[in-house]
Structures are given as structure tokens and as C-alpha cells.
Amino acid sequence: MTQDPSSQGQSSSQGRVNFFRPLPGFMRKKVHYIWILLASWAVFTFGFQFILVLLQEGPAGCSQLTTTRFLGFPFHYWFSGQFLILWFILLCLLYNLFVDKLTNEYRKRK
Amino acid sequence: MLAEHLKLAPALLLFAVLALFIIVGLASRTAKGEYYLVSGRSVGSVGIGAAIASNWMSAASILGIAGIFYLQGYFAFAYVIGWTGGYVLLLILMGGQIRRFGKYTAPEFVEARYESPIARVLSASIAILISLVYCVAQYKGVGLVFSWIFGLDYIPSLLFGTAVVISYLVLSGTLGALRNQRFHYTVLILCFILPLVLVARKMGFFWLVPQVGYGEALQEIAFHADNAGTAPWLHGTPYQWIALCFTLMVGTAGLPHVLSRFYTVPNIRDARWSVMWGLVFIGLLYWSAPAYATFAKLWELRHGLVTDPATAKAIADIIVIKAAEWAGLPVWITGIVALAAILAAFSTITGLLITGAGAFSYDIYYQLINPRATERQRMIVAKITTLVLAMLVLIVAANPPGLIAEITAVAFALAGNTLFPIFLLGIWWDRTNKQGAIAGMLLGLVVTFIPLLLGPWLPWLTAILPPTGSALIGAPLVILVTIGVSLLTPPPPDRIRRFLLEKVHTP
């Protein structure tokens, strides 16, 4: 398929939107931070359940984690029922602070 | 049998508060009588956050979480974490970008991004299906609570409740009453937490913050059952927990009426911060719901009651009311939490029916059936569709296929398997094209409904793709297929790719 050279050049210079190959500058910094937050979100949520499985002493999943008390709760109840919601709120807070800062930075450059 | 007798105080309270909401709604209109999706003046990100939480609260939040927790203990946290963790995904992957795209509904976004009427109609159909499934859960909540208040059997209560909600919808619409969502949230959260405080106090636990006090109640339950009562995998495997949690997360990020919150926010920064505040307000509810279930369970244990599984399942979805009732609270205070459930269900039903009707009237009827329809004709079609959808939901809700939380989870599985991948790729990969989007949505429908419909005959399939947790495999699969089909077919027009780069992804 023949492609107009000027059009191709224009397209190339403008780059593309790809989460796995973000463009330098604003997009790349943002995606980098998104990866960090995604990892934090996934590791704490699913990682903890994995640890519960890893340490369990029977099919029901009892272990030292489930018999330990923390702030009055069995630890796994506190972690999944109380802490994780706080963790999510914190992740949202950090993202907003970061994007506010990044947006201000890049708007000044224009 | 849930039916007992008419409880006058809760009944009067219900109609009084519905009337109050209409009055407040009328007072919320602007002086010119103009209609804004958001109040004309800026309300700030905290206020928008309360609106998000208000939009989120439903029978699944008020009744369903406690019900599933009462029956399944730790497994229920998959719902809590799924329905809160999804907001992180929504914020960091899609919220700001969706707002920048500048469209007002999910189908409009799909058409603008993919330039395909077929994709638009498909996404509209999916949005309608999601609304229908979600509404079944709400209707069940209404039926159960009306049954408790009015002493009727479930079916008559369902019919009565439906009549009341439709009347409320018509009356609000006719009078032009706006839903003041911050007021709505405030009323709901107070109605939900106040009785909980009193239950905790009656049960002898730390009642100033019952969300913390119920930890001791859990310890007491664990003591009764030699720690087994709080074991994590008593009621489901780790795979099922993770699949369910993940499904609810991506479903949250893909749900049309959640995404629609972003289209109407005045500026992008407020949109982002409102998600965080919305999560705080939603968290307040999700920290509280398990406490109701725990206190109810402990009350049974303390009184030596052994509830048989069938009865437990029957009362699970109104366990918040039972907890208050069993603790010996006055009937009008118990009625307050029942009221919260009805108000949450009503607002969700009206929102979902309007979304579904709008999708049909505008995205299907106008685009596909009658492109020359006038605005008046489209409005008539929307109203007829609202009633038709309401009747369809009624038919299914008459014999609900599961707990409120479970039914709701299926709606999320559908959103997570279809709209989430198409939105995510639509925003973050400019090479995604209409063929890919259409293939992805069709596959998402297949992945969602085959375990639902053929589950009894294919037990191995429901093991891999549980009806409430199919997106753990479904969403990645849809993403891969969408990418594959997009790469095998021509790229999208350059102007769309340029728009993505220059408008959606710049500061």
C-alpha cells in the first residue's frame, strides 16, 4: 500500500498512543507511575490472599495469620476488610498529587 | 416465611422521606428551571465524591454485602475489595482520559472512538443488559424490604414496591425534581450507621466506632467455633475469591453508569479528586456492612440458635434489618435501616432504567430503526422502554437466581468482560480498531453468558469461569482477541489516532 511520504513523516513525528511504549515526557512519566500504583494495588490485594494460601495449615485456610489478633480483629479480617480500603484511598491520593504536579510542570513548559 | 404484619412506623417513615426527597429535588432546581446533570454552581471534588458514593449505593451495598458476609464470612471481602479496588483502576487507567474524550455516554464514546454504528449498538445493548441484571438485584431488595415493612409475601411486595418506585420516578420526572445526590448520600449513610451504633451498644461492643468494635464480636464467634468460623476458605476456594474480586474490580471500571459520572464533571482535576473522595464515602459504608452481619451471627450464637441453611439464605439479604430487630431496637429505628435500603435501591433503579431506556431510544432506535425520529418521538420511545425494562426486570426478580450481591456481581462480570477491555484499549492503544472492538465485545458476551446458561451441564466450565468471577480469564482473553483482530485488520483513521494523542493524553 502506497503511503504519502509527508503524511507518514507527520504521523511518525507525532508518535502513537501505546500503554507499553509511552511517548517520552508527560505520557511516559504518567505511565511509569501508573505501573507502580498498579503493582501496589495488585500485590497488596492478591498477594495477601496468596500468602494466606501459602501459610495455611488446612483446606479452610487457618494459619498464624488468621489466629493473630490485630486491633481487635483476626489479622486477615483486619487486612482485607479494613486496611485494603485505606490502601486504595491512599493510592488514589498519591495518584492525584502526582498528576497535579506533573500537569502543572508540563503546562508551564507550553 | 418472612411475612409478619404491617409495621406502621417504618411505612410512614418511607412515604415521608420519599416526599421529602421530591421536595428537596424541587428545591434543587435552578431558578430558571434549567436542567443540569450537575448543579450549576461548582460543588468541589468532595461534593462530587459524595455524588459518586450516592450513585454507587444500592441494594447491593446496603443489603447485599451484609447478606453475603452473613453466609460466607471472609469470602464476602472479595465483594468489598472488588467494589472499592475497582475505583483505583478507574482513576489511574480511565477516569481522566474518558473525561477528556468529551462524550456523555458509553455508547457515544464507543462510536466516537471506533467510528462504528455496529460497535455503538453493541455497546448500547450491553449497557442495557447490565442495567437489567443490576436492576434484578435492586428489585429483590425492594421486594424483601417491602415484605418486612408491610407484612406481605414476596411477590405481592415486589409488585407493590415496583408500583411505588415507578410512581416515584414518574412523579419526580413530571415535577422536574432533581436528585440532590449529596443530600441523598448524607441521608443514606446516617440511616445506615446510626442503627449500627445502637446495635453495637446493645450487644456490648465498642459502639462509638462500631466498624472497629465488631472485631471483638468476630473473636467471640471464633471462640464459639474454635476459630473455624473466621477461616478464610470455608465458603469458597482462593481461586474463586481472587476471580470474584478481580471481576468486580474491572467491572467497576467498566460500568456505564459509573463512567458516566466523569462525563459531567466541570473540570478534570475535580474529576480525579472526586474519585478519591467517593472512595472515602463508599468505604464508610463497606466498613460498616460486615459489622451488621457479624452482630447478627453472634446474636444467634449467644442465644443458641442454629439456623438451617435454607432459612439462613432466606434472611441473608435482610440481615441488616434482622440484626437491628434481634438486638431489640425499637421498630422505628429498625425501620431507618430498612428505609436506607429502599432509598438506595430506588435511586439505583431509576438511574439504571433511565440509562437503559436512553441507550435504547438514542443508540438503537434513533441510530438503527428510525434515524429521522424527532426528539419528541425519541422521548416517547424512552418512556415506553423504561416501562418495558421495568416489567422485564420484574419477571426475573419474581424468582431471583441468587443473593443480591451475587446477582449484582453478574452485571459486573458482564461489564468487566465487555466494556472494560474496549474502553481500556480504546484509551491506551491507538491501534485498536472497530473490528477488534466488535470482536472483543462479542467474545465478552459469550464468556459471560455461557457459564450462566450452560453451567449446570458443564461443571468444569463454571470451575474455570464462575458466573460471578468470569472476568479473571474473560477480560485478558477479550483484550488479547481485540488486539489480535485489530492487528489483522486496517488501522483506525489517522484523525482518531491524532485526537487520542493530542487531546486525550496531553496535560
Interface residues (C-beta under 8 A of the other chain):
Chain A: S7 S11 Q14 G15 R16 V17 N18 F19 L23 F26 M27 I34 L37 L38 W41 T45 F46 Q49 F50 L52 V53 Q56 P59 A60 G61 C62 T66 T67 R69 L71 G72 F73 P74 H76 Y77 W78 S80 G81 Q82 L84 I85 L86 F88 I89 L91 C92 L93 Y95 N96 V99 D100 L102 T103 E105 Y106 R107
Chain B: Y74 F77 V80 I81 T84 G85 Y87 V88 L89 L91 I92 L93 G96 F206 Q211 V212 G213 G215 E216 L218 Q219 A222 N227 A228 T230 A231 P232 W233 L234 P238 W241 I242 C245 F246 R269 R272 W273 V275 M276 L279 V280 G283 Y286 W287 P290 I427 W428 W429 D430 R431 D494 R497 R498 L500 L501 E502 V504 H505 T506 P507
